């Protein structure tokens, strides 16, 4: 999607495609809307959730290649999300023409640790950086808080020894960084989301921050949007990413050097029931931070 090399900025989006951007009737208008938005902002990396099609056993490969061709990127397809009721894959698209290299895709389509995990992982070679960046596109289960916590533990453990980490996706839960969630909002959640995203009982519900606490605590990652000053965010206030509410469930987490090198954050309106977080990372600044440390 971009031919400048070496790039000074690494542009990254996280997209929940909402059933691949294809309606049950086969209309791909939502997919085309998302493609048009992405083409306008020219990301180098697209973390992806809900990559699927109607009849995915026959059509998913073609749809994946069509999406990659439209973006001018190389695809990596991860596993189906644990507990998903349809074939909702995680995945990633990488702009290798801009000098980024897919060095490895660990556990691609394989059972790891006895189960399929809720992420697609890519080790990315970045021009000028001394180590690869571990990228993880995550889609935590929507209907089980224990499953979310288990996946978050496995993810944090898998990344604990990596020097450079960027995690993005749909976490199906809340972040302490905001925006604040009221008891009234929690009481109005659909039943299955109340069970997963809340503690307590109706009328006295509180947000479930377990995953966020793990990733930003023992996981030693930083909630990127909350880390940035308001003037570097669009909109300036931390906003919900679900178009029908439900909190800022789509997020980026990064190791401290990458978080400190993020220049900007915005939410893109795409053809989905989610807005897409989009960040720009200053690569010369990141290189300098790594030299100092």
Secondary structure, 3 states (H helix, E strand, C coil): CCCCCCCCEEEEEEEECCHHHCCCCCCCHHHHHHHHHHHHHCCCEEEEEEECCCCHHHHHHHHHHHHHHHHCCEEEEEEECCCCCCCCEEEEEECHHHCCEEEECCCCCCCECCECCCEEEEEEECCCCCCCEEEEEEECCCCCHHHHHHHHHHHHHHHCCCCEEEEEEECCCCCCCCCCCCHHHHHCCCHHHHHHHEECCCCCCEECCHHHHHHHCCCCCEEHHHHCCHHHEECCCCCCCECCCCCCCEEEEECHHHHHHEEEEEEECCCCCECEEEEEEEHHHHHHHHHHC
